[in-house]
Amino acid sequence: MAMKSGGFFSRCTSLYFCSAPSASIPASFLFISAFALLTYGVDIVLLNIFRSQDINLKIECFHWFGLAIVLISVSFIGGNISSIRRELSVSRKKLQSSLKVIREMAIHDDLTGFYNRSHLMDLIESENIVPYAPGLFFLWL
């Protein structure tokens, strides 16, 4: 299945598999995952030293490896979401600047640079709606 070129979709080879960019995992995700695995590993070692009769070391190691797989997966997902948010932010800024240019083009005449007729009519209508102080009149040209 062909996807759009550019951005996030250029990394997608099918509907279900999108590869992450090489630097998509922020250090904070990896640090938190490593810290959680380290502390859980220390807990397992301490339990094995002080209460070896209360734990099954094979099951605890299996739990540790399962947690490692889950945390690494969540880190990759978090990294992908983070990179998508960065791309979205850049796209949004580009879109806002393009919209500003389009609005300016829509209300100005290309040749003279003055406001065009439709914008002037909108200004006149908005001035007619605004209540004036007594004694002030709107001058029609």
C-alpha positions as CSV (number, residue, x, y, z in Angstrom):
1,M,0.0,0.0,0.0
2,A,1.5,3.3,-1.1
3,M,1.6,6.1,1.4
4,K,2.1,9.9,1.1
5,S,5.6,11.0,0.6
6,G,7.2,13.2,3.2
7,G,6.9,13.5,6.9
8,F,5.7,10.7,9.1
9,F,4.0,8.8,6.3
10,S,7.3,8.4,4.4
11,R,8.4,6.0,7.1
12,C,5.2,3.9,6.7
13,T,5.6,0.8,4.6
14,S,2.1,-0.5,5.2
15,L,-1.0,0.3,7.2
16,Y,0.3,-1.5,10.3
17,F,4.0,-0.9,10.3
18,C,5.6,2.5,10.6
19,S,9.3,2.6,11.3
20,A,10.6,5.1,13.8
21,P,13.2,7.6,12.8
22,S,16.6,6.9,14.2
23,A,16.6,9.6,16.8
24,S,12.9,9.5,17.7
25,I,13.3,8.3,21.3
26,P,14.0,11.2,23.6
27,A,16.5,10.6,26.4
28,S,13.8,11.2,29.0
29,F,11.8,8.1,27.9
30,L,14.9,6.0,27.9
31,F,16.1,7.3,31.2
32,I,12.7,6.6,32.9
33,S,12.6,3.1,31.4
34,A,16.2,2.4,32.5
35,F,15.6,3.7,36.0
36,A,12.4,1.5,36.4
37,L,14.3,-1.6,35.2
38,L,17.3,-0.9,37.4
39,T,15.2,-0.4,40.5
40,Y,13.1,-3.5,39.8
41,G,16.3,-5.4,39.2
42,V,17.8,-4.2,42.5
43,D,14.6,-5.2,44.3
44,I,14.8,-8.7,42.8
45,V,18.4,-9.0,43.9
46,L,17.7,-7.7,47.4
47,L,14.7,-10.1,47.8
48,N,16.9,-12.9,46.6
49,I,19.6,-12.1,49.2
50,F,17.4,-11.4,52.2
51,R,14.3,-13.5,51.5
52,S,15.3,-16.1,49.0
53,Q,12.7,-18.6,50.4
54,D,9.8,-16.1,49.6
55,I,10.5,-15.5,45.9
56,N,10.9,-17.6,42.8
57,L,13.9,-16.2,41.0
58,K,13.0,-17.6,37.6
59,I,9.5,-16.0,37.7
60,E,10.9,-12.7,38.9
61,C,13.4,-12.7,36.1
62,F,10.7,-13.5,33.6
63,H,8.6,-10.5,35.0
64,W,11.7,-8.3,34.7
65,F,12.2,-9.3,31.0
66,G,8.5,-8.7,30.4
67,L,8.7,-5.3,32.0
68,A,11.8,-4.5,29.9
69,I,9.9,-5.4,26.7
70,V,6.9,-3.3,27.7
71,L,9.0,-0.3,28.7
72,I,11.0,-0.4,25.5
73,S,7.9,-0.6,23.4
74,V,6.3,2.3,25.3
75,S,9.5,4.3,24.8
76,F,9.4,3.8,21.1
77,I,5.7,4.7,21.0
78,G,6.3,7.8,23.1
79,G,9.2,8.8,20.8
80,N,7.0,8.4,17.7
81,I,4.3,10.5,19.3
82,S,6.8,13.1,20.2
83,S,8.3,13.3,16.7
84,I,4.7,13.5,15.2
85,R,3.9,16.4,17.6
86,R,7.1,18.2,16.5
87,E,6.2,17.7,12.9
88,L,2.7,18.9,13.5
89,S,3.9,22.0,15.3
90,V,6.2,22.9,12.4
91,S,3.4,22.2,9.9
92,R,1.0,24.3,11.9
93,K,3.4,27.3,12.0
94,K,3.9,27.0,8.2
95,L,0.1,26.8,7.7
96,Q,-0.4,29.9,9.9
97,S,2.1,31.9,8.0
98,S,0.6,30.8,4.7
99,L,-2.9,31.7,5.9
100,K,-1.6,35.1,6.9
101,V,-0.2,35.6,3.4
102,I,-3.5,34.4,1.8
103,R,-5.6,36.7,3.9
104,E,-3.4,39.7,2.9
105,M,-3.7,38.7,-0.7
106,A,-7.4,38.4,-0.4
107,I,-8.0,41.9,0.9
108,H,-5.4,43.8,-1.2
109,D,-5.3,44.6,-4.9
110,D,-2.3,43.0,-6.6
111,L,-1.6,46.0,-8.9
112,T,-2.0,48.9,-6.5
113,G,-1.5,47.3,-3.1
114,F,-4.7,49.1,-1.8
115,Y,-7.6,47.4,-0.2
116,N,-9.9,45.7,-2.8
117,R,-13.6,46.5,-3.3
118,S,-14.9,43.5,-1.3
119,H,-12.8,44.4,1.8
120,L,-13.8,48.0,1.6
121,M,-17.5,47.0,1.5
122,D,-16.9,44.8,4.6
123,L,-15.3,47.7,6.3
124,I,-18.2,50.0,5.5
125,E,-20.7,47.5,6.8
126,S,-18.8,47.0,10.0
127,E,-18.6,50.8,10.5
128,N,-22.4,51.0,9.9
129,I,-23.0,48.4,12.7
130,V,-20.8,50.1,15.3
131,P,-22.8,52.5,17.4
132,Y,-21.4,56.1,17.3
133,A,-21.3,58.7,20.0
134,P,-23.9,61.5,19.6
135,G,-22.8,64.1,17.2
136,L,-20.5,61.9,15.1
137,F,-21.6,60.9,11.6
138,F,-20.2,58.4,9.2
139,L,-19.2,60.0,5.9
140,W,-20.1,58.1,2.7
141,L,-17.8,58.7,-0.1
